Amino acid sequence: MSQQVKLAAQNRTLSGRNAVKKVKAAGFVPAVIYGGKDAPQNLQITTRDINALIARSTSENILVDLEISDGATQVSRLALIHEIQHHPVGRQVLHVDFQAVSATETLVSPVLIDTVGESIGVKSFGGLLNQILHEIEVECLPKDLPSVITVDISALNIGDSIHVRDLILPTGVATSVDPDITVLSVSEPTVALEPELTSAVTAPEVLKEKKPAEAAAAPAKK
């Protein structure tokens, strides 16, 4: 199942470039939550909290129970982290997008496909493992959203394939992806052909020793 963690957030009333600079200077990261029946809401979360959450996460699907404070009031909203924007050089978190979800409504989300084991076709016969599909879109309640779809490839031999219909999805999880799409396959090894040897071999030049008469006839060097 996907991770579900609590995360404190504050309502952010100011927006714009200058306001964002002030938010970051105060040790916060700007964020927004959208989706559901409510209008998008600007938030801010502490840099420390979002960094700690990212460091602990083992999946891209992180279900968050946002505890949003607005002065004297506090509201809880369930959300998925939809996108985290990082600085291209320093990798600091610049902005976080949350997608609001309902605990009682089905959501649609991509889930990574991970492999376990070592294919017998690769291990014993030098085959090549090809992963065509790296993630799959699933439908489920938020509580059932898997962190990853695991596929055991140990029995895959050369020429074998795993299709979407072969994936074992957790209880409560379904997908509308075409069942005939190939997820993984093992192909024959690629053998590099050695260049053919040419039949015409040039014989090395043989220098013959001059006979005494030939040596005498040769002009003397000054």
C-alpha positions in Angstrom: 0.0 0.0 0.0 1.1 3.6 -0.5 2.5 5.5 2.4 0.1 7.7 4.4 1.7 10.3 6.5 0.6 13.4 8.4 2.0 16.7 7.3 1.5 20.1 8.9 0.7 23.0 6.5 -0.3 26.6 6.8 -2.7 28.6 4.7 -0.8 31.0 2.4 -2.6 34.3 1.6 0.2 36.0 -0.3 1.3 34.9 -3.8 3.6 36.3 -6.4 7.4 36.3 -6.8 8.2 38.6 -3.9 5.8 36.7 -1.6 7.4 33.4 -2.5 10.9 34.8 -1.7 9.6 35.8 1.8 8.1 32.4 2.3 11.4 30.6 1.4 13.4 33.1 3.6 11.3 32.1 6.5 12.1 28.4 6.1 9.0 27.4 4.2 8.3 25.8 0.8 5.3 27.2 -1.2 2.6 24.6 -2.1 -0.9 24.3 -3.5 -3.7 21.8 -3.1 -6.3 21.4 -5.8 -8.9 18.9 -7.0 -12.1 17.7 -5.3 -15.0 20.1 -4.7 -13.0 22.9 -3.1 -11.2 25.6 -4.9 -7.4 25.5 -5.2 -5.7 26.6 -1.9 -2.2 28.1 -1.5 -0.2 26.6 1.3 3.2 26.6 2.9 5.0 23.8 4.6 8.3 23.8 6.5 11.4 22.9 4.4 12.4 20.6 7.2 9.2 18.6 7.1 9.0 18.1 3.4 12.7 17.1 3.2 12.1 14.6 6.0 9.1 13.2 4.2 11.0 12.8 0.9 13.9 11.1 2.7 11.6 8.5 4.3 9.5 7.8 1.2 10.0 4.5 -0.6 7.5 5.2 -3.4 6.3 8.0 -5.7 2.8 7.5 -4.4 2.7 9.3 -1.1 -0.8 9.7 0.5 -0.7 12.7 2.8 -3.1 13.7 5.6 -2.6 17.5 5.4 -3.4 19.3 8.7 -3.9 22.8 7.4 -3.8 25.6 10.0 -5.4 29.0 9.4 -4.9 30.9 12.6 -7.2 29.5 15.2 -8.7 26.8 13.0 -7.3 23.6 11.5 -8.7 21.5 8.7 -7.6 18.0 7.6 -7.5 17.2 3.8 -6.4 13.9 2.3 -4.2 14.4 -0.7 -1.6 12.7 -3.0 1.7 14.4 -3.7 1.3 15.1 -7.4 4.5 16.9 -8.2 7.6 18.1 -6.4 9.6 20.8 -8.2 13.4 20.8 -7.4 16.1 23.3 -8.2 17.9 22.0 -11.3 21.4 22.5 -9.7 21.1 22.4 -5.9 18.0 20.0 -5.9 16.3 22.1 -3.2 12.5 21.7 -3.1 11.0 24.7 -4.8 7.3 23.9 -4.8 4.9 21.1 -4.0 1.6 20.2 -5.7 -1.0 18.2 -3.8 -4.0 16.6 -5.4 -7.0 16.3 -3.1 -8.6 12.9 -2.9 -11.6 11.5 -1.1 -11.2 8.4 1.1 -14.5 7.0 -0.3 -14.0 7.8 -4.0 -11.9 5.8 -6.5 -8.8 7.5 -7.9 -6.7 6.9 -10.9 -2.9 7.0 -10.5 0.2 5.6 -12.2 2.2 3.0 -10.2 5.7 1.9 -10.9 6.4 -1.7 -12.0 9.4 -3.3 -10.2 11.0 -6.6 -10.9 12.4 -9.2 -8.4 14.5 -12.3 -9.0 16.8 -13.0 -11.9 15.5 -14.4 -15.2 16.7 -17.9 -16.0 17.0 -16.9 -19.6 19.4 -14.1 -18.7 21.3 -16.0 -16.0 21.8 -19.3 -17.8 21.6 -18.5 -21.5 22.8 -14.9 -21.8 19.4 -13.6 -22.9 18.4 -9.9 -22.7 15.7 -8.6 -20.4 13.5 -6.0 -22.0 11.1 -3.9 -19.8 8.7 -2.2 -22.1 6.2 -0.9 -19.5 7.7 0.8 -16.5 4.5 2.0 -14.9 0.8 1.2 -15.1 -2.3 3.2 -14.4 -4.5 1.7 -11.7 -7.9 2.5 -10.2 -8.7 2.0 -6.5 -9.6 3.8 -3.2 -6.8 5.9 -1.7 -6.2 3.4 1.1 -5.6 0.6 -1.4 -3.2 2.5 -3.7 0.0 0.3 -4.0 3.4 1.7 -3.6 4.7 -0.5 -6.5 3.6 -3.4 -8.6 6.1 -6.2 -8.1 6.8 -8.8 -10.9 8.8 -12.0 -10.3 10.8 -12.7 -13.4 12.7 -15.8 -12.1 10.9 -18.2 -14.5 11.3 -16.1 -17.6 13.3 -18.0 -20.3 14.4 -16.8 -23.7 11.3 -16.0 -25.8 9.0 -15.7 -22.7 6.9 -12.5 -22.0 4.8 -11.1 -19.2 1.7 -9.1 -20.2 -0.6 -6.8 -18.3 -3.0 -9.6 -17.8 -0.3 -11.6 -16.0 0.3 -8.8 -13.4 -0.9 -9.7 -9.9 -2.7 -6.6 -8.6 -3.5 -6.2 -4.9 -7.0 -6.6 -3.6 -9.2 -3.7 -4.5 -6.9 -2.5 -7.3 -7.9 -2.7 -11.0 -6.6 -1.4 -14.3 -8.2 -0.5 -17.6 -4.9 -0.9 -19.5 -5.1 -3.3 -22.5 -4.4 -6.7 -21.1 -2.4 -7.8 -24.2 0.3 -5.1 -23.8 3.7 -6.6 -23.1 5.3 -5.6 -19.8 8.6 -7.6 -20.0 10.2 -10.0 -22.3 13.5 -12.0 -22.7 15.1 -12.0 -26.1 18.0 -14.0 -27.5 21.5 -12.7 -26.9 23.0 -10.5 -29.6 26.2 -12.1 -31.1 28.7 -9.8 -32.7 29.9 -11.3 -36.0 33.7 -11.4 -36.5 34.9 -9.8 -39.7 35.8 -12.4 -42.4 39.5 -12.9 -43.1 40.5 -11.8 -46.6 41.8 -14.7 -48.8 44.4 -12.5 -50.6 47.3 -12.1 -48.2 50.2 -9.9 -49.4 53.5 -11.7 -49.0 56.2 -9.8 -47.3 59.0 -8.4 -49.6 62.2 -10.5 -49.5 65.5 -8.7 -49.9 68.0 -10.9 -51.6 71.7 -10.7 -50.9 73.7 -9.4 -53.9 76.1 -11.7 -55.6 79.9 -10.7 -55.7 79.7 -9.9 -59.5 76.6 -7.6 -58.9 78.4 -5.9 -56.0 81.4 -5.2 -58.2 79.2 -3.8 -61.0 77.5 -1.4 -58.6 79.0 2.1 -58.8 81.1 3.1 -55.8 79.6 5.8 -53.5 81.7 8.9 -53.0 
